[in-house]
Amino acid sequence: MPRFAARISPDGRPVTWIGANFWSRSGGPLMWRSYDPGLVTDELRVLRDHGLNMTRSFFYWPDFMPEPDRIDEELCGHYADFLDRHHALGMTTVPTFLVGHMSGENWDPAWRGGRDLYGDVWLVARQAWFVRETTRRFKDHPAVAGWLISNEMPIYGARDTSREVVESWAQLVVDAVRAGGGTQPVSLGDGAWGIENSGHDNGFSVRDAARLCDWLGPHVYRMENDPVRQHYAAAWVCELTSTFDRPVVLEEFGITSAFASDENAATYYRQALHNSLLSGATGWIAWNNTDYDTPALREQPPYRHHAFELYFGLTDSAGRPKPQLSELHAFSELLADVEWERCARADTDTALVVSSYLDTPYPFTRAEDRSYVQETGRQAWIAARLADAPATVVRESDGELPDGYRLYLAPSVKQLLAPTWYRLEELARGGATVYVSYAPGAHEEQRGPWYARLDELFGVRHQLTYGLVNPIEDDEVTFAFERDFGSLGAGTRLTLRAAGTEHSRCFLPVEAGEGAEVVAVDGRGRPALVERAVGAGRLVLCTYPVEHMAAVTPRVNPEATGVLYDALAVRAGVRRPVTVADQRVAVDLVEHAAGHRWVWLVSQCATELPVKPVVARGWRLTTRSGESAEAVTLPPYGVLVLRLDAV
């Protein structure tokens, strides 16, 4: 089935934004007070010379709107010069209007008076007026590529605002761009931090934003305990965001050199760029253009109290390129080489079912249910990638699960809606392989499987006791395969690390009934994997929450769930023209309009790694220069792009 990946098209032609969030090192957020045109040109030129074609820029709200009905014309003059300098260098920029939050500090216009940013009619009108009038001033400048309403509004405005109020505010300020004559694409700048991506109900909705905006822009700065999860952090959010039928621009991502060495910073950028590309992103705007190191900025909020914010730059405080900028340069050159604007994500046969309990606060459920879905879904999605069976996200909250996939993964599930369980059986009857792993949830409230027809669906008889769980006794869980299953032969043993809370580190005790076959048993001889044939397909039940266990285990990836998913992909007949046996390498494909495909090999190995890609019959794999790619070597955490042609 197709995977969505649209592009920004300001004038009907697709463009690829590769850029940086921009504050001049002359003043950071206060740059407009001490605007230095020559320095700005120098800062832009080094970005341009390293393959960047745009910036995201900011109207620091307290300065640009010093009074409720006045815009500072001197600062607007500085901004007009800023636009001219972009145009002279062949670059564009995306202005951001309501900049009250920035880098660990909230700044209000002096006249706000504590009014509610979303619900106070007068204040919303003042915001809309500022947006409209600023748009009117700059709408015709060729350097303006789009518009952003705010910067991370969810952590500037009240966090307990209702969805209806936030949506109404967003409608009014987006309409103000059009009222000011702006025809360029527009988005909110909210970080795509709505409940659909985060599970956190802050009043913002990615689904609502998609109805109003021309693109969606994730902001991703994760703290993680597993290197592979960190490398896929931005990509997972892009994958979730791509389900809303809008272009996805990774609007903010990056690292501070205070938290990462040069080598590790380069690795982070390389992994974030390539993995997000393969997950639906079609634009990238790094945070940010430069480090800061002037006596004034050291004393200036937010840098005075968030010193690490001084070092997020692509260049150092003297304007010298850092390794992060070199990674962006190489990425930009690669996209030009593969003619990225003529490419599309390749179809996939694998679907990851994301429970509607992620984004729907059902009655008498808890916030932990939502975060649980997010975390286990991410781990399963990573495992599928490492199995070379990259999965597209299908959201239960979008309605009936779509057909057309050969493999459906429902990982560590506690809760799905009752009709969805019947739908999963329909999909299996139609020829799909449907995999479900059991989980009772991570807290004590109504813990257990909220399944419809558990026994009938999987052909088992569960042996649960009301109000109690069945703890996993051992530190490691072993699956011993009693028969051949996909790529795993009889006698194969998989080992997984047990983990979880007192509520979640549990297994589902079952007996196999008529029509079900035990595929694998655990270390104590109990059914661990059970298959029931139904119609033209099959349902596979895993009695352990393997994805949840991995999701809460530090430094676990790659782990045995990826091996299990590889076996499921073979069992389901998932079409994979190229695979690599080593779970430390993920394979994904991009289709070129001319008919060939580009094959991405992304290494999760900290050392150089030689591999021999396995190519399906009817295909030829070569380097981009046409040489044989029968055996290749990936650098540490490296990326290699090869060419695949039908023969």
Secondary structure in CASP SS format (residue, H / E / C, confidence):
PFRMAT SS
TARGET T0000
AUTHOR 0000-0000-0000
METHOD secondary structure of the structure
MODEL  1
M C 1.00
P C 1.00
R C 1.00
F C 1.00
A C 1.00
A C 1.00
R C 1.00
I E 1.00
S C 1.00
P C 1.00
D C 1.00
G C 1.00
R C 1.00
P C 1.00
V E 1.00
T C 1.00
W C 1.00
I E 1.00
G E 1.00
A E 1.00
N E 1.00
F C 1.00
W C 1.00
S C 1.00
R C 1.00
S C 1.00
G C 1.00
G H 1.00
P H 1.00
L H 1.00
M C 1.00
W C 1.00
R C 1.00
S C 1.00
Y C 1.00
D C 1.00
P H 1.00
G H 1.00
L H 1.00
V H 1.00
T H 1.00
D H 1.00
E H 1.00
L H 1.00
R H 1.00
V H 1.00
L H 1.00
R H 1.00
D C 1.00
H C 1.00
G C 1.00
L C 1.00
N C 1.00
M E 1.00
T E 1.00
R E 1.00
S E 1.00
F E 1.00
F E 1.00
Y E 1.00
W H 1.00
P H 1.00
D H 1.00
F H 1.00
M C 1.00
P C 1.00
E E 1.00
P C 1.00
D C 1.00
R E 1.00
I C 1.00
D C 1.00
E H 1.00
E H 1.00
L H 1.00
C H 1.00
G H 1.00
H H 1.00
Y H 1.00
A H 1.00
D H 1.00
F H 1.00
L H 1.00
D H 1.00
R H 1.00
H H 1.00
H H 1.00
A H 1.00
L C 1.00
G C 1.00
M C 1.00
T E 1.00
T E 1.00
V E 1.00
P E 1.00
T E 1.00
F E 1.00
L E 1.00
V E 1.00
G C 1.00
H E 1.00
M C 1.00
S C 1.00
G C 1.00
E C 1.00
N E 1.00
W C 1.00
D C 1.00
P C 1.00
A C 1.00
W C 1.00
R C 1.00
G C 1.00
G C 1.00
R C 1.00
D C 1.00
L C 1.00
Y C 1.00
G C 1.00
D C 1.00
V H 1.00
W H 1.00
L H 1.00
V H 1.00
A H 1.00
R H 1.00
Q H 1.00
A H 1.00
W H 1.00
F H 1.00
V H 1.00
R H 1.00
E H 1.00
T H 1.00
T H 1.00
R H 1.00
R H 1.00
F H 1.00
K C 1.00
D C 1.00
H C 1.00
P C 1.00
A C 1.00
V E 1.00
A C 1.00
G C 1.00
W E 1.00
L E 1.00
I E 1.00
S E 1.00
N C 1.00
E C 1.00
M H 1.00
P H 1.00
I H 1.00
Y C 1.00
G C 1.00
A C 1.00
R C 1.00
D C 1.00
T C 1.00
S C 1.00
R H 1.00
E H 1.00
V H 1.00
V H 1.00
E H 1.00
S H 1.00
W H 1.00
A H 1.00
Q H 1.00
L H 1.00
V H 1.00
V H 1.00
D H 1.00
A H 1.00
V H 1.00
R H 1.00
A H 1.00
G C 1.00
G C 1.00
G C 1.00
T C 1.00
Q C 1.00
P C 1.00
V E 1.00
S E 1.00
L C 1.00
G C 1.00
D C 1.00
G C 1.00
A C 1.00
W C 1.00
G C 1.00
I H 1.00
E H 1.00
N H 1.00
S H 1.00
G C 1.00
H C 1.00
D C 1.00
N C 1.00
G C 1.00
F C 1.00
S C 1.00
V H 1.00
R H 1.00
D H 1.00
A H 1.00
A H 1.00
R H 1.00
L H 1.00
C C 1.00
D C 1.00
W C 1.00
L E 1.00
G C 1.00
P C 1.00
H E 1.00
V E 1.00
Y C 1.00
R C 1.00
M C 1.00
E C 1.00
N C 1.00
D C 1.00
P H 1.00
V H 1.00
R H 1.00
Q H 1.00
H H 1.00
Y C 1.00
A H 1.00
A H 1.00
A H 1.00
W H 1.00
V H 1.00
C H 1.00
E H 1.00
L H 1.00
T H 1.00
S H 1.00
T H 1.00
F H 1.00
D C 1.00
R C 1.00
P C 1.00
V E 1.00
V E 1.00
L E 1.00
E C 1.00
E E 1.00
F E 1.00
G C 1.00
I C 1.00
T C 1.00
S C 1.00
A C 1.00
F C 1.00
A C 1.00
S C 1.00
D H 1.00
E H 1.00
N H 1.00
A H 1.00
A H 1.00
T H 1.00
Y H 1.00
Y H 1.00
R H 1.00
Q H 1.00
A H 1.00
L H 1.00
H H 1.00
N H 1.00
S H 1.00
L H 1.00
L C 1.00
S C 1.00
G C 1.00
A E 1.00
T E 1.00
G E 1.00
W E 1.00
I E 1.00
A E 1.00
W C 1.00
N C 1.00
N C 1.00
T E 1.00
D C 1.00
Y C 1.00
D C 1.00
T C 1.00
P H 1.00
A H 1.00
L H 1.00
R H 1.00
E C 1.00
Q C 1.00
P C 1.00
P C 1.00
Y C 1.00
R C 1.00
H C 1.00
H C 1.00
A H 1.00
F H 1.00
E H 1.00
L H 1.00
Y H 1.00
F C 1.00
G C 1.00
L C 1.00
T E 1.00
D C 1.00
S C 1.00
A C 1.00
G C 1.00
R C 1.00
P E 1.00
K C 1.00
P H 1.00
Q H 1.00
L H 1.00
S H 1.00
E H 1.00
L H 1.00
H H 1.00
A H 1.00
F H 1.00
S H 1.00
E H 1.00
L H 1.00
L H 1.00
A H 1.00
D H 1.00
V C 1.00
E C 1.00
W H 1.00
E H 1.00
R H 1.00
C E 1.00
A E 1.00
R E 1.00
A C 1.00
D C 1.00
T C 1.00
D C 1.00
T E 1.00
A E 1.00
L E 1.00
V E 1.00
V E 1.00
S C 1.00
S H 1.00
Y H 1.00
L H 1.00
D C 1.00
T C 1.00
P C 1.00
Y C 1.00
P C 1.00
F C 1.00
T C 1.00
R C 1.00
A H 1.00
E H 1.00
D H 1.00
R H 1.00
S H 1.00
Y H 1.00
V H 1.00
Q H 1.00
E H 1.00
T H 1.00
G H 1.00
R H 1.00
Q H 1.00
A H 1.00
W H 1.00
I H 1.00
A H 1.00
A H 1.00
R H 1.00
L H 1.00
A C 1.00
D C 1.00
A C 1.00
P C 1.00
A E 1.00
T E 1.00
V E 1.00
V E 1.00
R E 1.00
E H 1.00
S H 1.00
D H 1.00
G C 1.00
E C 1.00
L C 1.00
P C 1.00
D C 1.00
G C 1.00
Y C 1.00
R C 1.00
L E 1.00
Y E 1.00
L E 1.00
A E 1.00
P E 1.00
S E 1.00
V E 1.00
K C 1.00
Q E 1.00
L C 1.00
L C 1.00
A H 1.00
P H 1.00
T H 1.00
W H 1.00
Y H 1.00
R H 1.00
L H 1.00
E H 1.00
E H 1.00
L H 1.00
A H 1.00
R H 1.00
G C 1.00
G C 1.00
A C 1.00
T E 1.00
V E 1.00
Y E 1.00
V E 1.00
S E 1.00
Y E 1.00
A C 1.00
P C 1.00
G C 1.00
A C 1.00
H C 1.00
E C 1.00
E C 1.00
Q C 1.00
R C 1.00
G C 1.00
P C 1.00
W E 1.00
Y C 1.00
A C 1.00
R C 1.00
L H 1.00
D H 1.00
E H 1.00
L H 1.00
F H 1.00
G C 1.00
V E 1.00
R E 1.00
H E 1.00
Q C 1.00
L C 1.00
T C 1.00
Y C 1.00
G C 1.00
L C 1.00
V C 1.00
N C 1.00
P E 1.00
I C 1.00
E C 1.00
D C 1.00
D C 1.00
E E 1.00
V E 1.00
T E 1.00
F E 1.00
A E 1.00
F E 1.00
E C 1.00
R C 1.00
D C 1.00
F E 1.00
G C 1.00
S C 1.00
L E 1.00
G C 1.00
A C 1.00
G C 1.00
T C 1.00
R E 1.00
L E 1.00
T E 1.00
L E 1.00
R E 1.00
A C 1.00
A C 1.00
G C 1.00
T C 1.00
E C 1.00
H C 1.00
S C 1.00
R C 1.00
C E 1.00
F C 1.00
L C 1.00
P C 1.00
V E 1.00
E E 1.00
A E 1.00
G C 1.00
E C 1.00
G C 1.00
A E 1.00
E E 1.00
V E 1.00
V E 1.00
A E 1.00
V E 1.00
D C 1.00
G C 1.00
R C 1.00
G C 1.00
R C 1.00
P E 1.00
A E 1.00
L E 1.00
V E 1.00
E E 1.00
R E 1.00
A E 1.00
V E 1.00
G C 1.00
A C 1.00
G E 1.00
R E 1.00
L E 1.00
V E 1.00
L E 1.00
C E 1.00
T C 1.00
Y C 1.00
P C 1.00
V H 1.00
E H 1.00
H H 1.00
M H 1.00
A H 1.00
A H 1.00
V C 1.00
T C 1.00
P C 1.00
R C 1.00
V C 1.00
N C 1.00
P C 1.00
E C 1.00
A H 1.00
T H 1.00
G H 1.00
V H 1.00
L H 1.00
Y H 1.00
D H 1.00
A H 1.00
L H 1.00
A H 1.00
V H 1.00
R H 1.00
A H 1.00
G C 1.00
V C 1.00
R C 1.00
R C 1.00
P C 1.00
V E 1.00
T E 1.00
V C 1.00
A C 1.00
D C 1.00
Q C 1.00
R C 1.00
V E 1.00
A E 1.00
V E 1.00
D E 1.00
L E 1.00
V E 1.00
E E 1.00
H E 1.00
A C 1.00
A C 1.00
G C 1.00
H C 1.00
R E 1.00
W E 1.00
V E 1.00
W E 1.00
L E 1.00
V E 1.00
S E 1.00
Q C 1.00
C C 1.00
A C 1.00
T C 1.00
E C 1.00
L E 1.00
P E 1.00
V E 1.00
K C 1.00
P C 1.00
V E 1.00
V E 1.00
A C 1.00
R C 1.00
G C 1.00
W E 1.00
R E 1.00
L E 1.00
T E 1.00
T C 1.00
R C 1.00
S C 1.00
G C 1.00
E C 1.00
S E 1.00
A C 1.00
E C 1.00
A C 1.00
V E 1.00
T E 1.00
L E 1.00
P C 1.00
P C 1.00
Y C 1.00
G C 1.00
V E 1.00
L E 1.00
V E 1.00
L E 1.00
R E 1.00
L E 1.00
D E 1.00
A E 1.00
V C 1.00
END
